Amino acid sequence: MYQEPQYEMFSDLDSHNKDGELINNKKAIEILKDKFGFEPQILFDALLKADGNFNLKTKLNRGSGMARWGDVGEHLALQLIPKGVLYNCDSGQPTLVITDSNIQIIIMSGNDAVGNIDSPISSNCAKGVETKNKIDSNICRNSNSEKLETWILYYPSRKHGLYDADDPNLICELARPTSYQVIKSGKIFPTNHDCRLMFTSKGEIQSYVSEFADESVNEDSFEIEYKDASNEE
């Protein structure tokens, strides 16, 4: 499956997307431990392994972004299943379910607002009916608390500004969407997250500004070459 980065293509999306509470640093870690039952290092370990696999690919692999998404989900699940988290793919969309807290987590690359407190978060690419249904679960929880509460793990696209550094300060977010914006294709972008938990692998959260240089490329694709001993310093 080949996806183009789409959020930036819809200039009016930000007018429909306003986030609520933004929580980072120690407070975010406390909430993650208490509500989700794990520490942020698990998120970064999964992203590091996915990035390691991604770095072995060349521009000839047009599915590199999709493979990276799969690697993030796989390595996250492998760490969380022993902790009692359930892995569910019955609907076709991989979901991590924390039964003690009645929470489900879905995973996707975020737009350039990942780690940027001044911009509303959303997915990098438009999503389908399963994401819509899970966000509807949040909307319906006001009348039925037995429904699973949906959170989205947003990880940064490889086009994100943090990857401009040789040793990037990785950032992930867990955010709870309360609505979505439907685009012409019938697909949706998650919007209006009432809570964003922001985690960084080192130091403090800082704002990044990312620009997708070419709308025709995969969300996580860019030209790279294999490394060998001849070009190592």
C-alpha positions as CSV (number, residue, x, y, z in Angstrom):
1,M,0.0,0.0,0.0
2,Y,1.4,3.4,-1.1
3,Q,0.3,6.5,0.7
4,E,1.1,10.1,0.0
5,P,1.4,12.6,2.8
6,Q,-2.0,14.3,2.7
7,Y,-2.6,16.5,5.8
8,E,-0.7,19.5,4.4
9,M,-2.7,19.2,1.1
10,F,-5.9,20.3,2.9
11,S,-5.2,23.9,3.9
12,D,-8.5,24.3,5.8
13,L,-8.0,21.3,8.2
14,D,-6.5,23.3,11.0
15,S,-9.6,25.5,11.2
16,H,-11.5,22.3,12.1
17,N,-8.8,21.0,14.5
18,K,-8.3,22.4,17.9
19,D,-6.5,20.5,20.7
20,G,-7.2,20.6,24.4
21,E,-4.8,19.7,27.2
22,L,-1.1,19.3,26.3
23,I,0.9,17.4,28.8
24,N,4.6,16.6,28.6
25,N,7.7,15.7,30.7
26,K,7.2,14.2,34.2
27,K,3.4,14.6,34.3
28,A,2.9,12.8,31.0
29,I,5.1,9.9,32.2
30,E,3.1,9.6,35.4
31,I,-0.2,9.4,33.4
32,L,1.3,6.9,31.0
33,K,2.4,4.6,33.9
34,D,-0.9,5.0,35.8
35,K,-3.4,4.9,32.9
36,F,-1.6,2.7,30.3
37,G,0.7,0.6,32.5
38,F,4.1,1.2,30.8
39,E,6.9,3.7,30.4
40,P,7.8,5.8,27.4
41,Q,11.0,3.9,26.7
42,I,8.9,1.1,25.3
43,L,7.6,3.6,22.6
44,F,11.1,4.7,21.7
45,D,12.5,1.2,21.6
46,A,9.8,0.3,19.0
47,L,10.6,3.4,17.0
48,L,14.3,2.8,17.1
49,K,13.9,-0.8,15.8
50,A,11.6,0.4,13.1
51,D,14.0,3.1,12.0
52,G,16.9,0.7,12.0
53,N,15.0,-1.5,9.5
54,F,14.0,1.6,7.5
55,N,17.6,2.7,7.2
56,L,18.4,-0.5,5.4
57,K,16.0,0.2,2.6
58,T,16.6,2.2,-0.6
59,K,14.4,4.6,-2.6
60,L,13.6,1.5,-4.8
61,N,11.4,0.1,-1.9
62,R,8.2,2.0,-2.4
63,G,6.6,0.3,0.6
64,S,9.1,1.6,3.1
65,G,6.7,3.8,5.0
66,M,4.1,1.0,5.3
67,A,6.8,-1.4,6.5
68,R,7.9,1.2,9.1
69,W,4.4,1.4,10.4
70,G,4.2,-2.4,10.6
71,D,7.6,-2.5,12.5
72,V,6.5,0.1,15.0
73,G,3.3,-1.9,15.8
74,E,5.1,-5.2,15.9
75,H,7.9,-4.2,18.3
76,L,5.4,-2.3,20.5
77,A,3.1,-5.4,20.7
78,L,6.1,-7.7,21.5
79,Q,6.9,-5.5,24.5
80,L,3.4,-5.0,25.7
81,I,1.8,-8.4,25.3
82,P,3.9,-9.9,28.2
83,K,2.6,-7.0,30.3
84,G,-1.0,-8.2,29.8
85,V,-1.9,-6.0,26.8
86,L,-4.1,-7.7,24.2
87,Y,-3.3,-7.5,20.5
88,N,-6.5,-7.4,18.4
89,C,-6.7,-7.4,14.6
90,D,-10.2,-8.7,14.2
91,S,-11.3,-5.6,12.3
92,G,-8.3,-5.5,10.1
93,Q,-6.7,-2.7,12.0
94,P,-4.1,-3.7,14.6
95,T,-5.2,-2.5,18.0
96,L,-3.6,-2.8,21.5
97,V,-6.2,-3.2,24.2
98,I,-5.5,-2.4,27.9
99,T,-8.3,-4.1,29.6
100,D,-7.7,-2.8,33.1
101,S,-8.2,0.8,31.8
102,N,-10.7,0.0,29.0
103,I,-8.4,1.6,26.5
104,Q,-7.5,0.7,22.9
105,I,-4.5,2.2,21.1
106,I,-4.1,2.5,17.3
107,I,-0.9,3.5,15.7
108,M,-0.1,5.9,12.9
109,S,2.4,8.4,11.7
110,G,1.5,12.0,12.7
111,N,1.5,15.2,10.8
112,D,4.2,17.8,11.5
113,A,2.6,18.7,14.8
114,V,4.2,15.7,16.5
115,G,6.2,17.4,19.3
116,N,4.9,20.9,18.3
117,I,2.6,22.3,21.0
118,D,1.6,25.2,18.7
119,S,0.0,23.1,16.0
120,P,-3.0,20.7,16.2
121,I,-2.1,17.0,15.9
122,S,-3.6,14.6,13.3
123,S,-2.5,11.7,11.1
124,N,-0.1,12.3,8.3
125,C,-2.4,10.5,5.8
126,A,-6.2,10.1,5.6
127,K,-7.6,7.1,7.4
128,G,-10.5,4.7,6.8
129,V,-13.6,3.4,8.4
130,E,-11.9,1.5,11.2
131,T,-10.3,4.6,12.5
132,K,-13.6,6.5,12.2
133,N,-15.4,3.7,14.1
134,K,-12.8,3.9,16.9
135,I,-13.1,7.6,17.2
136,D,-16.9,7.2,17.3
137,S,-16.3,5.0,20.3
138,N,-14.9,8.1,22.1
139,I,-17.9,10.2,21.1
140,C,-20.3,7.6,22.4
141,R,-18.6,7.1,25.7
142,N,-20.6,9.9,27.2
143,S,-23.6,7.7,27.0
144,N,-22.0,4.3,27.3
145,S,-18.9,4.0,29.5
146,E,-18.4,0.4,28.5
147,K,-17.1,1.3,25.1
148,L,-13.4,1.3,24.7
149,E,-11.7,4.6,25.0
150,T,-9.6,5.2,21.9
151,W,-6.1,6.7,22.0
152,I,-3.8,7.2,19.0
153,L,-0.1,6.7,19.2
154,Y,1.4,9.2,16.8
155,Y,5.0,8.6,15.8
156,P,7.0,11.1,13.6
157,S,7.3,10.7,9.9
158,R,10.8,10.3,8.5
159,K,10.2,13.7,6.9
160,H,9.8,15.2,10.3
161,G,12.3,17.9,11.3
162,L,13.8,15.9,14.2
163,Y,15.4,13.6,11.7
164,D,17.6,16.4,10.4
165,A,19.8,15.7,13.4
166,D,22.4,13.0,13.3
167,D,21.3,11.8,16.8
168,P,17.6,12.8,16.9
169,N,15.7,13.5,20.0
170,L,12.8,11.1,19.3
171,I,9.2,12.2,20.1
172,C,6.0,10.3,20.3
173,E,2.5,11.3,21.4
174,L,-0.5,9.5,22.8
175,A,-3.6,11.6,22.0
176,R,-7.3,11.1,22.5
177,P,-9.4,12.3,19.5
178,T,-12.9,13.5,20.0
179,S,-13.9,14.0,16.3
180,Y,-12.7,13.8,12.8
181,Q,-12.9,15.7,9.5
182,V,-14.2,13.9,6.5
183,I,-12.6,14.7,3.2
184,K,-14.0,14.2,-0.3
185,S,-12.8,10.7,-0.7
186,G,-14.9,9.7,2.4
187,K,-11.8,9.1,4.4
188,I,-11.1,11.0,7.6
189,F,-8.4,12.9,9.6
190,P,-8.6,12.6,13.4
191,T,-9.2,16.0,15.0
192,N,-9.9,17.8,18.3
193,H,-7.8,15.8,20.7
194,D,-8.9,16.7,24.2
195,C,-5.6,15.4,25.6
196,R,-2.1,15.0,24.2
197,L,0.6,13.2,26.1
198,M,4.0,14.1,24.6
199,F,7.2,12.1,25.2
200,T,10.7,12.8,24.3
201,S,13.6,10.3,24.4
202,K,16.0,12.9,25.9
203,G,15.8,16.5,27.0
204,E,12.8,18.7,26.7
205,I,10.0,18.8,24.2
206,Q,10.7,21.4,21.5
207,S,8.7,22.5,18.5
208,Y,9.7,21.3,15.1
209,V,8.5,22.6,11.8
210,S,8.4,20.0,9.0
211,E,7.7,20.5,5.3
212,F,7.0,17.8,2.8
213,A,9.2,18.7,-0.1
214,D,7.3,16.5,-2.6
215,E,3.7,15.5,-2.2
216,S,4.1,12.6,-4.6
217,V,6.4,10.6,-2.2
218,N,5.5,8.1,0.4
219,E,4.9,9.6,3.9
220,D,8.1,8.0,5.1
221,S,10.1,7.7,1.9
222,F,13.2,9.7,1.0
223,E,16.3,9.0,-1.0
224,I,18.8,7.1,1.0
225,E,21.8,4.8,0.1
226,Y,23.2,1.8,1.8
227,K,26.1,2.5,4.1
228,D,29.4,0.7,3.7
229,A,32.8,0.8,5.3
230,S,34.2,3.0,2.5
231,N,32.0,6.0,3.5
232,E,32.3,5.7,7.2
233,E,34.5,8.3,9.0
